[in-house]
Amino acid sequence: MAIPEPWATELQQYRAAVGDTTAAKIPTHITLVPPTEISAETLEDVETHLEAAADEVASFSVHLRGTGTFRPVSQVVFVQVAEGISACERLEAAIRTSRPSEPLRFPYHPHVTIAHNIDDASLDRAYNELSGFECQFTVDRFALYLHDDVDGWVPRETFDLGPGPR
């Protein structure tokens, strides 16, 4: 799910400023499903499935506040989702349900990455400097991103959230 402006640019620029060289090719977002290889032949089926998953979850509020880290398991510092966790989890489950997918390496934990695979001092800096970060917004859609070797992660299609459970 894309983080709206002005926070998307603010967090992406911060990520670049602490030395995360992947920042320019990764839009600021909350991941629903980690990068997964899909064939061109199944792309249309995936999009149909995502549309159905979007219908299962209604629009919801997200409140981002403070920082967290996955260290020492993974060299990641992130902005925490303080409100909207259960809705993110419902959406993630709807996407993963009824569609074979790779097993997760880690349990799903909605967050916004602000530093990844950089030196410890820079990870500490990101953790401390953005500890006071806070914003709120409404999520009413999510996007399918495809990876391009030149441009990085590019949105292909957006899926509007629906009325929620029936």
Buried (B, 14 or more C-beta within 10 A) or exposed (E): BBBBEEBBEBBBEBBEBBBBEBBEBBBBBBBBBEEEEBEEEEBEEBBEBBBBBBBBBBBBEBBBBBBBBBEEEEBBBBBBBEEBBEBBBBBBBBBBEEBEEEEEEEEBBBBBBBBBEBEEEBBBBBBEBBEEBEBEBEBBEBBBBBEEEEEBBEEEBEBEBBEEEE
